[in-house]
Amino acid sequence: MSDFNHLTRAGLLTHADTARSGWRKRDVVLLYRQADLDRLARSRRVDWTAVRATPEAPRSPLAALPTKT
């Protein structure tokens, strides 16, 4: 699972809107606000230093985030 998926699973990031793909009209694209991404980057709930220091293969520290219910 990607770091982005961990963040959405935990409810730390949610899409603001949807749009139809320009290439395949049946595909729906989730849209995120820049302000929400900026807020998340400043969040103290995530140890971004540890996330950035994790090599590609090991499990991300974000995997430990609780799933939003």
Summary of the structure (lengths in Angstrom):
residues: 69
radius of gyration: 14.0
end to end distance: 18.4
largest distance: 39.0
contacts: 128
relative contact order: 0.23
helix: 38%
strand: 12%
